[in-house]
Amino acid sequence: MSDALAGIAKELPFSTSEYDDRCRRLRQLMNQARLDVMLVHQPASVFYFSGNENLHVYDHECVVIPMEGKISLLVPEGDLSRAHLTSWAPRIFSFPVGGNPAHALASILEEQGFARSRIGVEKRVPRAAGLSVNVYESLLAALPNASFVDASGLPERVKAIKSLQEVTYLRQAASLTDAGMRAAFAIAAEGRMDNDVAAAAYQVMIAAGSEFLSIPAIVNAGRYTGISHSTHKRHRLQRGDVLFLELGGCYQRYSAPCMRSVTIGPPTADASRLAEGCLAALNEMHAAMRPGATFEDVARAGARGVARAGLPVHWSGNCGYSVGAGFPPYWGEYSGQIALGDHTVLQPGMVFHQPVALRVLGKIGVAFSETVLITPTGCEDLTRVERQLVVR
């Protein structure tokens, strides 16, 4: 394989010393959990620890991280060349098309002496966990003397604080998002289709250097704004509509999402009050976001702002979640969810997307959000498009 890639430089987004440090911090948590080895299957975490990146990240890729010794990367045979290009892992293995990756994993573990060890696995990672029931049961059968321990969440604890290089990539992603958002503003007009707006945003983001998005551009208008997770479907913008936008440019797999709202013509009373509630919530939360504050402190501040919208209004209660490296269908990384009852303390280097979407269900929806970095003294908006209700 090395001969086939001769003359092609590895595409490593981070230094090997940074990858080493990530593994070191994970091993500290593994030691506390009395694990001998950890199997990392969640696609974004596979990328985070190994660098492995491709278009098909749900085919049982796995990073094997022992307490001592070299890490291993397992990928499907068809992705082996890509793995050698993008991963720093010193040991890269594959399994054949139609083969059971559990057999290859078992061989890797046995070869490193872990057939009778405590093996950490990710059972409870939401969305795209990567470890199927079939592979897990096959591992149990192949290694009957091993103890498999649910170690869900350990990789996310390592990922919670971003490195300087990660923040640099998030800033670049935010600039791509901002460019796409401004392109969407520029083309929005009565008679245009929602597809026209989405196309303009995509064209500018991709042309400026964005990779494939972790979540498709969300662009909808009119009554569809009152229905969550709707996107463009050939609907024409009409006077009085709200245009709902959620974009997330992607750089080195890091996404910086942003939500904005536009009115086609003067805003209605409902649009104005919903926008007031969204903007007040973000302002209140950002005033509360500083090292030492808790997730609950921020969530309470958000609720105070939302109350400014009055009634009736539908709000999911979402005050923010961590973002970083990601693959479709999600840019969140599960290392933190800002919510009432969560007393996790904010620390410098944490990064959150804070979506505030208020709706009169089936009628109208307005949303604003930022990607925010926690700094030593407070917080910084990484997305920087003007935060106001735009009138077109």
C-alpha positions, 0 to 999 in steps of 0.5 A: 500500500505504501508503494501505491501512495508513493509521492502523495503526502498524507492529509493529516489535519493535526500533528502526530503530537496532538493525536498522541495527546488525545490518546494520552488523555483518553488513556487516563479516563480508561485507567479510571474505568479499569479498561485494558483497551478501548474500541472507538466506533463513533465516526467523528471520534474515529476521525478525532483519534485516528484522522481517518476520513472518507465518504463512507463512515458507517461501515464499522470503522474502529480505532483500537486504543490500548492502555499501552502500545500502538493504536490500530485502525480497522476499515473496510477493504475498499477504504484502505487506500483512503485510510493510509492517506488520511490516518496517522495510525501506525497499524491499519487493517481491513476486512473484506467486502461481505466480511464480518468486521468482528472477526478482524477486530477479534484478531487484532485484540488477540494479537495484542494480548487482549483476549481475556481483558476488559474491553471498552465499547460504545453502546450508547452514543446517539446517532451513528454510533457505528457499533451494530448489534451484529458486530457486538454479538459476534465480538462476544462470541469470538472473545468469550473470555473477555469482559466487554464494558460500556465505556460510552462517553469517554471519547466525548470527555476528551473532545470537550475542550478544543485545541488551538488548532481545532479553534482555528478550523472552527473559525475557518468553518464559521467564515464559510457559514457567514459567506453562505448566509450572506449569499442567501440574504442577497438572493432572497426575494418575493417569487424566488424558490427556496431552492434558489436560496439554498443553491446560492448558499451552497455555491458560495460555501463550496466555492470558498472551500467548504467540504461536504456538509455534516447537515444539509442546508436547511432553507424553508419558508412560509408555513414550513417554518412552523414545522421543525427540520423542514428544508427546501422543496421548490416552494416560492417565497411570497410577501409576508413569508419568513425565510428560515435559514440554518447553514454550517460550513465545514473545514477539516470536518469541523462545522460552525452552524448558524441560524438566521431569519429573513422576512419577505416584505415587512415583518408580521406581528408574529414574526417580530415577537418571535424574533424578539424572543430568539434574540433576547434568549441569545443575548441573555445566554451570552451574558451568562456564558463564562468559565465557572458558570454552569450549563443550568445557569445558561439554560435559565438565562435562555428561558428568560429571553424566550419569555419575551416572545409571549404566548403562544409559542413552541420552543424545544428548550434547546439552549446549546450543544457542543460542536466540533468534528462531524460527519453526516447526519450531524455536526454535534459531538455529544460532549455537552448539552446545555440544559436545566438540571445539568451542573457541568461547569463551562471551561475555556475551549468549549464550543457550542451551537446555540439554536433558538427556534420559536414557532407557532406550529404549522404557521410560522417559525423564526430562529437565530443561533451562533457558534460560540467559543468559551474564552478565559473571560466570557464567550466569543461568537465565531459566526458573525453575520449580523444578528437581526431580522433581515427584511428583503 
